[in-house]
Amino acid sequence: MNVVLAKTETGRALSDIFAIAGDRLPGVGKVADIRRQAFEAYERVGLPHRRIEDWKYTDLRVLMREVLPLAAPPDAAALARAGTALKPHTIKGVRRLVLVDGVFAAKLSETADLEKGLGIRTLREVLEAGDTSLHAQLFAPDNSDSMVALNSAMMTDGLVIEVADGAVLTQPLHIVHIASGAAPSAMFTRSLLKLGKAASATLVESYIAANGAKAYQVHDSLVVSIGDGARLDHVRLIEDSREAFNISSSVVTLGAHAHLNTFGMTSGSSASRGLPRRDQRCQFAQWPPARRHHAVSRSCGAELRQP
């Protein structure tokens, strides 16, 4: 394997970092096996490059060159910096769910008085509880894409959001990813959103940085299941540091007569990437239009059931 793919800038092999991070990665037994298989899949390929068609315009071997070490869990000072960074990005009337350095921050989030039909848990809680009923969806992304595989191996936390059949949420959900550390590091998160039949919801995702956070990497994955006749409106706002990299993926399962609108806006990061998948059932847009090193944020249509 190319040296630049095997080691971080500190000289430590990424495989060593994966081994050291083992105690911080939730899930044992089958989950641990899935993580190991996913990491092995990443090691076989390494960072994607322009000779891979899906990555033709986002050659990470040239742009990013390496995967940074896993971000440390946020301490009190990090949470304070995150809270300060959050204030100018507050959106009135939404339910805020905050991840700081890849870890759910309960004190900065709003999880009380949930609307009828809405359930919210953390990814860590689900994996540590051994809830195998969600494994098929949480690990739905296969390992054919090395960056999705790396996310499966290294994800530390995220949200698991379930909306019951027929539930129409009046309050949008706002997942905020905040990088707080000054030291170069990587964050790996994965969230699952399940909309039941004829349900409706709005999801906003924001990526921001606290003062002093500059050179970091965001590796996020969103898995969405939209039931028959259900509707999701999705907005993604990338406001990362100019030196940051945002490498994200989304896998969307659409039921019969389901509908998804998605819009992305990028105003930060050195390079941003969302793995695109499209289908006639989806409407998507991005502003500004995709430019050099900024691929179209997100689209949809991963798995379709016939109406």
C-alpha positions as CSV (number, residue, x, y, z in Angstrom):
1,M,0.0,0.0,0.0
2,N,1.2,3.5,-0.7
3,V,2.8,5.0,2.4
4,V,0.7,8.1,2.3
5,L,-2.4,6.0,2.6
6,A,-1.1,3.8,5.3
7,K,0.2,6.4,7.7
8,T,-1.0,9.7,9.2
9,E,1.2,12.8,9.3
10,T,2.3,11.7,12.8
11,G,3.8,8.6,11.2
12,R,1.4,6.3,13.0
13,A,-0.2,3.6,10.8
14,L,-4.0,4.0,10.4
15,S,-4.4,0.4,11.4
16,D,-2.7,1.2,14.7
17,I,-5.2,4.1,15.2
18,F,-8.1,1.8,14.5
19,A,-6.8,-0.7,17.1
20,I,-6.2,2.0,19.7
21,A,-9.6,3.5,19.1
22,G,-11.3,0.2,19.7
23,D,-12.3,1.0,23.3
24,R,-14.1,4.2,22.0
25,L,-16.1,2.5,19.3
26,P,-19.5,1.3,20.5
27,G,-20.7,-2.2,19.8
28,V,-19.3,-5.6,20.5
29,G,-19.7,-9.1,19.0
30,K,-21.2,-8.9,15.5
31,V,-20.8,-5.1,15.4
32,A,-17.1,-5.4,16.1
33,D,-16.8,-8.0,13.4
34,I,-18.6,-5.7,10.9
35,R,-16.2,-2.9,11.9
36,R,-13.2,-5.1,11.3
37,Q,-14.4,-6.3,7.9
38,A,-15.1,-2.7,6.9
39,F,-11.7,-1.5,7.9
40,E,-10.1,-4.4,6.0
41,A,-12.1,-3.3,2.9
42,Y,-10.8,0.3,3.3
43,E,-7.2,-0.9,3.6
44,R,-7.4,-2.9,0.4
45,V,-8.2,0.3,-1.6
46,G,-7.1,3.2,0.5
47,L,-8.1,6.8,-0.3
48,P,-10.1,6.9,-3.6
49,H,-8.6,8.6,-6.6
50,R,-9.5,9.9,-10.1
51,R,-9.2,6.5,-11.7
52,I,-12.3,5.5,-9.8
53,E,-15.2,6.9,-11.8
54,D,-17.3,8.0,-8.8
55,W,-14.3,10.0,-7.5
56,K,-13.0,11.3,-10.8
57,Y,-13.4,14.9,-9.7
58,T,-12.6,14.5,-6.0
59,D,-9.2,12.7,-6.0
60,L,-8.5,12.4,-2.2
61,R,-5.0,11.0,-2.7
62,V,-4.1,14.4,-4.1
63,L,-6.5,16.6,-2.1
64,M,-6.6,15.1,1.3
65,R,-3.6,12.7,1.2
66,E,-4.3,11.0,4.5
67,V,-6.8,10.2,7.2
68,L,-6.2,12.2,10.4
69,P,-6.3,10.6,13.9
70,L,-9.7,10.2,15.6
71,A,-10.8,13.3,17.5
72,A,-10.6,13.1,21.2
73,P,-13.9,13.0,23.2
74,P,-14.9,16.6,24.0
75,D,-14.1,17.8,27.5
76,A,-15.8,20.7,29.4
77,A,-13.7,23.3,27.6
78,A,-14.5,21.8,24.2
79,L,-18.2,21.8,24.9
80,A,-18.0,25.4,26.0
81,R,-16.3,26.4,22.7
82,A,-19.0,24.4,20.9
83,G,-21.7,26.2,22.7
84,T,-20.3,29.6,21.8
85,A,-20.0,28.5,18.1
86,L,-23.6,27.2,18.2
87,K,-25.2,30.6,19.1
88,P,-25.0,32.4,15.8
89,H,-26.2,29.2,14.0
90,T,-29.3,28.8,16.1
91,I,-32.5,28.3,14.1
92,K,-35.7,29.3,15.8
93,G,-38.4,26.7,16.1
94,V,-36.3,23.6,15.4
95,R,-35.4,20.7,17.6
96,R,-31.6,20.9,18.0
97,L,-29.4,17.7,18.2
98,V,-25.7,18.4,18.6
99,L,-22.6,16.3,17.9
100,V,-19.3,17.7,19.1
101,D,-16.1,16.1,17.8
102,G,-18.2,13.1,16.7
103,V,-19.9,12.6,20.1
104,F,-23.5,13.4,21.0
105,A,-23.7,16.5,23.3
106,A,-26.8,16.1,25.5
107,K,-26.4,19.4,27.3
108,L,-26.4,21.3,23.9
109,S,-29.3,19.3,22.5
110,E,-33.1,19.4,22.9
111,T,-34.5,15.9,23.6
112,A,-37.3,16.6,26.0
113,D,-41.0,16.8,25.2
114,L,-40.8,14.9,22.0
115,E,-43.7,15.2,19.5
116,K,-46.1,12.2,19.4
117,G,-44.7,9.5,17.2
118,L,-41.1,10.7,17.4
119,G,-38.3,8.6,18.9
120,I,-34.7,9.8,19.3
121,R,-31.7,7.7,20.5
122,T,-28.0,8.0,20.0
123,L,-26.1,5.7,17.8
124,R,-23.8,4.7,20.7
125,E,-26.9,3.9,22.8
126,V,-28.3,1.6,20.1
127,L,-25.1,-0.2,19.4
128,E,-24.1,-0.7,23.0
129,A,-27.6,-2.0,23.8
130,G,-27.2,-4.7,21.2
131,D,-30.3,-3.7,19.3
132,T,-29.8,-6.0,16.3
133,S,-33.2,-5.0,14.7
134,L,-31.6,-1.9,13.3
135,H,-28.3,-3.4,12.1
136,A,-29.5,-4.1,8.6
137,Q,-30.2,-0.5,8.1
138,L,-27.4,1.0,10.1
139,F,-24.9,-1.0,8.2
140,A,-26.8,-0.9,4.9
141,P,-23.9,0.9,3.1
142,D,-21.7,-1.9,1.6
143,N,-18.0,-1.8,1.6
144,S,-17.5,-1.2,-2.2
145,D,-16.7,2.5,-1.5
146,S,-13.7,2.7,0.6
147,M,-14.8,5.9,2.4
148,V,-18.2,4.5,3.3
149,A,-16.3,1.4,4.6
150,L,-14.0,3.6,6.7
151,N,-17.0,5.3,8.2
152,S,-18.5,1.9,9.1
153,A,-15.3,1.0,10.8
154,M,-14.7,4.2,12.7
155,M,-18.1,5.8,13.5
156,T,-18.2,6.9,17.1
157,D,-21.7,8.3,17.5
158,G,-24.7,9.8,15.7
159,L,-28.5,9.9,16.0
160,V,-31.1,7.2,15.4
161,I,-34.4,9.0,14.7
162,E,-37.7,7.1,14.2
163,V,-41.0,8.7,13.1
164,A,-44.1,6.5,13.5
165,D,-46.6,5.7,10.7
166,G,-48.8,8.7,10.0
167,A,-46.9,11.1,12.3
168,V,-46.5,14.6,10.8
169,L,-43.7,16.5,12.7
170,T,-44.4,20.2,13.0
171,Q,-41.0,20.9,14.4
172,P,-38.0,20.5,12.0
173,L,-35.1,18.4,13.3
174,H,-31.7,20.1,13.2
175,I,-28.5,17.9,13.5
176,V,-25.5,20.2,14.2
177,H,-22.0,18.8,13.7
178,I,-19.4,21.0,15.5
179,A,-15.6,20.6,15.3
180,S,-14.1,22.1,18.5
181,G,-10.4,21.1,18.6
182,A,-7.4,23.0,17.5
183,A,-5.4,19.8,16.8
184,P,-5.9,18.2,13.4
185,S,-8.3,15.3,13.8
186,A,-11.1,13.3,12.1
187,M,-14.7,12.8,13.2
188,F,-16.7,9.8,12.1
189,T,-20.5,9.9,12.6
190,R,-23.5,8.0,11.2
191,S,-27.2,8.8,11.7
192,L,-30.3,6.8,10.8
193,L,-33.7,8.4,10.0
194,K,-36.7,6.1,9.6
195,L,-40.0,7.6,8.4
196,G,-43.0,5.4,8.7
197,K,-45.8,5.1,6.2
198,A,-47.5,8.5,5.4
199,A,-45.2,10.3,7.9
200,S,-43.7,13.7,7.2
201,A,-40.6,15.4,8.6
202,T,-38.0,18.1,7.8
203,L,-34.3,17.5,8.6
204,V,-31.6,20.2,8.6
205,E,-27.9,19.2,8.9
206,S,-25.3,21.9,9.7
207,Y,-21.5,21.5,9.8
208,I,-19.7,24.3,11.7
209,A,-16.4,24.9,13.6
210,A,-15.6,26.5,16.9
211,N,-13.0,29.2,17.2
212,G,-9.6,27.7,16.6
213,A,-10.7,24.6,14.8
214,K,-9.2,24.7,11.3
215,A,-7.6,21.6,9.8
216,Y,-10.0,18.7,10.5
217,Q,-11.9,16.1,8.6
218,V,-15.7,15.3,8.8
219,H,-16.6,11.8,7.8
220,D,-20.4,11.6,8.1
221,S,-23.0,9.1,6.8
222,L,-26.7,9.5,6.7
223,V,-29.0,6.5,6.2
224,V,-32.6,7.3,5.4
225,S,-35.7,5.1,5.1
226,I,-38.8,6.8,3.8
227,G,-41.9,4.7,4.1
228,D,-44.8,4.4,1.6
229,G,-46.4,7.7,1.0
230,A,-44.1,9.5,3.3
231,R,-42.2,12.8,2.7
232,L,-38.9,14.2,3.8
233,D,-37.6,17.7,3.2
234,H,-33.8,17.8,3.8
235,V,-31.4,20.7,3.9
236,R,-27.6,20.4,4.3
237,L,-25.5,23.4,5.2
238,I,-21.7,23.1,5.1
239,E,-20.1,26.0,6.9
240,D,-16.9,24.2,7.9
241,S,-13.5,25.9,8.3
242,R,-11.8,26.7,5.0
243,E,-9.1,24.2,5.8
244,A,-11.5,21.4,6.6
245,F,-12.5,18.4,4.5
246,N,-16.2,17.2,4.5
247,I,-16.5,13.7,3.1
248,S,-20.1,12.5,3.5
249,S,-22.4,9.9,2.1
250,S,-26.1,9.2,2.1
251,V,-28.1,6.1,1.4
252,V,-31.9,6.6,0.9
253,T,-34.5,3.9,0.7
254,L,-37.8,5.1,-0.9
255,G,-41.1,3.4,-0.4
256,A,-44.0,3.5,-2.9
257,H,-45.2,7.0,-3.6
258,A,-42.6,8.4,-1.2
259,H,-41.1,11.8,-1.7
260,L,-37.7,13.5,-0.9
261,N,-36.7,17.1,-1.5
262,T,-33.0,17.8,-0.7
263,F,-31.0,21.0,-0.9
264,G,-27.4,21.7,-0.1
265,M,-25.4,24.9,0.4
266,T,-21.6,25.1,0.8
267,S,-19.9,28.2,2.2
268,G,-16.9,26.6,3.8
269,S,-14.4,23.7,3.7
270,S,-11.4,23.1,1.5
271,A,-13.2,20.3,-0.2
272,S,-16.7,18.8,0.4
273,R,-18.1,15.6,-1.0
274,G,-21.4,13.8,-0.7
275,L,-21.7,10.5,-2.5
276,P,-24.4,11.2,-5.2
277,R,-27.3,8.9,-6.1
278,R,-30.2,10.1,-8.1
279,D,-33.8,9.0,-9.0
280,Q,-36.8,10.5,-10.6
281,R,-38.6,10.5,-7.3
282,C,-36.2,13.0,-5.8
283,Q,-35.7,16.7,-6.2
284,F,-32.3,18.1,-5.3
285,A,-30.3,21.3,-5.6
286,Q,-27.1,22.9,-4.4
287,W,-25.9,26.5,-3.9
288,P,-23.4,27.6,-5.0
289,P,-23.3,25.2,-8.0
290,A,-20.7,22.5,-7.6
291,R,-17.2,24.0,-8.2
292,R,-13.7,22.6,-8.1
293,H,-13.2,20.2,-5.2
294,H,-16.9,20.5,-4.2
295,A,-19.0,17.7,-5.6
296,V,-22.9,17.9,-5.5
297,S,-23.7,17.5,-1.8
298,R,-26.4,14.8,-1.6
299,S,-28.9,13.1,-3.8
300,C,-30.9,10.0,-3.4
301,G,-32.5,6.8,-4.8
302,A,-30.3,4.2,-3.3
303,E,-32.8,1.4,-3.0
304,L,-36.3,1.6,-4.5
305,R,-39.3,-0.6,-3.9
306,Q,-41.8,-0.7,-6.7
307,P,-45.1,1.2,-6.1
